Amino acid sequence: MLGSAPGLSGRWERLEPRPRARMLRQVLHAGLRTSFHALGRFVASHPVFFASAPVLLSILLGSSFSRYRVEEDVESLLAPKHSLAKIEGNLVDSLFPVNRSKHALYSDLQTPGRYGRVIITTRKGSVMDPVHLDAILKLHRRIYQMQVTVPATGFNSFNYSFSNLCLLDDKNVCIIDDIIRAMEEIQSARNSNRSVPILRYPITQLADGRQAYIGHQMGGVQGWGPGGAMRAQGMGVRGEGVRSARALQLTYYLQAPGGLMDRVASQWEKAFCAELQNFAELHPKLGFYPSTSSSLRTDFQFSSVLARRPLLASLGVCGVLVVLCCSMRDCVRSKPWLGLLALLSITLSGLTAAGILNLTGATYNSTYLGIPFVMLGHGLFGSFEMLSSWRRTREDQHVKERVASVFEDVMLRFSGSTMIHLMTLGLAASPLTNMEAVRLFCRTAALAVTISYVYMLSFYSSCLVFTGYLETGYRHGCFCRRVPKPDRLDSKPAWYRCLMYTRYQEETQVTNPPQGIGHTHTPNPDLTHTHTHPHPHTTNNPAVRGHAHVANSTHPHPHPHSTASTDPHPQDSHLLLGCVRRCYGDWITNTYVKPFVVLLYLVYISFGLMGFLQVTQGSDPSALVAMDTATVLYTRAQQRYFSSYSPVIGFYIYESAPYWNASVQRDLLEYAKGFQRISWLEAYLNYLSDRNQSTSQPRENFTRTLRHAFLREPQFAHFADDIIFAERGQGEEPDVAASRIFLVAKTTENKREEMSVLLDTLRRLSLTSRVRFLIFNPSFVYLDRYAAAVSSPLRHSLLAVLFLLGLSSLAVVEPLVSVWLGLTLLSVQFGVLGFMTLWGVELDCMSVLCLISALGHSADCSGPLLCGFAAGRGESRTRWVRVALERHGVPSLQTLICYGAALVPVGSIRSNLTRTLFRCLTLTAACSALHTLAFLPTLLTFLPPSKSRGHGPGGEGQRQEVECVEMNDSTRVVDQITTV
């Protein structure tokens, strides 16, 4: 009867009116703890099954890697899934497909399925110098004549050249860039000693009389100003003569309509890059930066290849630190193998999740590199919390009872943090997310976290059972050999005694004698505490053993002195626990330290706000590929030499319009004003004016002259690609059903930002215009609604967490705990977002993925500390902050140490994607550590919740306490409970 008194301590509380919400929380809380206690006993009763089942399942699912597939459509991953730009792009492709163009192609406007592109730069002089010009034309001829053999061997092999794959014009000749034609004219003139034709920039006139835009084909241009003065790059006017140019860009378009031709085009792209590499060795004075249709996909996935060895190094470094964190001086109570088994549990859960993805036909991409760190942070948190709780259990209990007590103490908090992970990741993986890379990452991470949670309950817990039996049998925590008793160790060498040092129960009895009758604790005005003092003879008392788990962990409000009383040998405790208990806890709660911590938090908020106000969106896909790759080098060259003008923007009039109307003509000319433009309408109106014809004619005359006179002129024939005619009735002139003109804007260094502003401006104009038009460029697919598509998953996840905390405060968690945890998550998120901006990280899909996972990581670190502090009653705030740091701050610190060390090898990977991953996760760990170990312990000492409870009105104000008196006889221990 008396042995069960500690578990019934709640019955000794003074009866006083309580809100129904608090009663509901207590009932649900007690029910969940009881359920986890039963689950812990069940796992401890069947450890072999729960240890072997996850391993077998992981092996079976891991064998499915033969179905491993890599995502090939990078645009679908990194571009907003639902955007107006994609709809406009489909409309443009239906009206003006690439193979409809029979005269000219603009490399910035059309992006067909397959192409080869190269930027050629000169290290000294100009690319228009005779020696460089001859080399470039020689390269063009070699590419034109280059052949690939498909299949590589066999009797059915065929040789394919560029002429077999290229897009053909109306004369069945391959369409090439206009700058090639201009360079051939210059070379021909030099060879025949004729005057060299003037090459103008950005719009020049070819030998056939037509005007061509070469602003995207020639870069680093210096032109001749008035009077022969030289003008700097980008300072010229329409048709200005070119004095020198530092770069050229050539594009070769391929047709790949079927499966065989697509294979041929793929082989041609590889041969194209190899040919450029060989040519560069022969011409060291020229620089070559190739790019193909598969470059972005290859370089994006190349980050996964580069990360293989650093990830293994991260696992090794983390394994070493986990072993150190789980070790202590006492060789029996030290559990180094348990740390490695925690990593094995995380690895098995990752293997199982990968097997499920393979079986379901999912594809992989490089953003999945962040998933192992999500699993690592969450899994290490659970394992260190369970180990910390295990060390607080009574050693005279049976292993099953100790494991059940660990489940009862830890699993409620661990399940809550898992729910936060699943809520944030699950909502970001919902159809509400408009970014496919974010949705796939969060879906896979949610699956991995779920499996990791299940394996922590099964595999790791069964490993805890096995190590518990080793501890009960006094076997070495590393070598599993039974440790001799002290009398036998005295004759051994010093190194052997140090290696085999442990504490036997007999030593505990001698060094920690039973407390006397008069031993009391500071009374609590609200709650009656029951304290039990472990005794070596308790293991021989079945009656006491049956109720030991109640006394250990089901105490509703643990007393702050209980930690000290259950650790009679503080010198044998864990190193970090000893440091926190003896040094850090007293230092961080010192009255003179608190003002500096508050000041540090204000500095933290200030710098976070500074960075928050400078957040920029990173919509450039090249920022997510491996460094020193073809995509990055090509993008740098393009930004350096071709940043004076924007990409070619297509201005598409997709409905029939009265082009013959003077007001419509004025509107269209006004829209194109300020742009460099290739416009059939402007050329046609000038054509009419030159012939003294009115530009405002009846529809029939306007269309007849356009079709039968203007488009038949050689210099204007290429405009036929820009006009679609629709037949009317028999004998009537057709209407202009749709048309297009090409616009190029003058830009500065912030090219993508200016393009985004231009897109929004022209779209607003299209809503009020009488002419129905749209604008399109392939880069708009990444720019359109990118900020909303990237930030919406983060907002949804944050709101989901706050909603979950608010809902749980009504039933499970203390309301103030939910408030504190919500504020902590907001503060961590705010700090990570601000500091990553100051560190040079843009808001792209990878950084948003890290911010979403930061919600769960900060909840893992801060949640147990807040719950431990709020659960205490009586004493002072400072005392309960120290206790919370000892019990939950140390596991969080161990998790952060191992997690931070695992991130170090990732920082050495030469990849933009992993650099963003490293910086964001490092900031997440740093901000979580600051809040868990500095800000919260300081703020909780003078902010709610309060640790003192007043009595209800009408009470006598008497204090009650339960004194535990321990009386020893020769056979048993009797706990006598008296009320004072």
Secondary structure, 3 states (H helix, E strand, C coil): CHHHCHHHHHHHCCCCCCCHHHHHHHHHHHHHHHHHHHHHHHHHHCHHHHHHHHHHHHHHHHHHHHHCCECCCHHHHHCECCCHHHHHHHHHHHHCCHHHCCCCCCCCCCCCCEEEEEEEEECCCCCCCHHHHHHHHHHHHHHHHCEEEECCCCCCCEEEEHHHHECECCCCCECCCHHHHHHHHHHHHHHCCCCCCCCEECEEECCCCCEEECCCCEEEEEEECHHHCEECCCCCCCCEEEEEEEEEEEEEEECCCCHHHHHHHHHHHHHHHHHHHHHHHHCCCEEEEEEECCHHHHHHHHHHHHCHHHHHHHHHHHHHHHHHHCCCCCCCCCCHHHHHHHHHHHHHHHHHHHHHHHHCCCCECHHHHHHHHHHHHHHHHHHHHHHHHHHHCCCCCCHHHHHHHHHHHHHHHHHHHHHHHHHHHHHHCCCCCCEHHHHHHHHHHHHHHHHHHHHHHHHHHHHHHHHHHHHHCCECCCCCCECCCHHHHCCCCHHHHHHCCCCCHHHHHHHCCCCCCCCCCCCCCCCCCCCCCCCHHHHHCHHHHCCHHHHHHCCCCCCCCHHHHCCCCHHHCCHHHHHHHHHHHHHHCCCCCHHHHHHHHHHHHHHHHHHHCCCCECCCHHHHCECCCHHHHHHHHHHHHCCCECCCEEEEECCCCCCCCHHHHHHHHHHCCCCEEECHHHHHHHHHHHCCCCCCCCHHHHHHHHHHHHCCCHHHHHHHHHEEEECCCCCCCCEEEEEEEEEECECCCCHHHHHHHHHHHHHHHHHHCCCCEEEECCCHHHHCCHHHHHHHHHHHHHHHHHHHHHHHHCCCCCHHHHHHHHHHHHHHHHHHHHHHHHCCCCECHHHHHHHHHHHHHHHHHHHHHHHHHHHCCCCCHHHHHHHHHHHHHHHHHHHHHHHHHHHCHHHHCCEHHHHHHHHHHHHHHHHHHHHHHHHHHHHCCCCCCCCCCCCCCCCCCCCCCEEEEEEECCCCEEEEEEEC
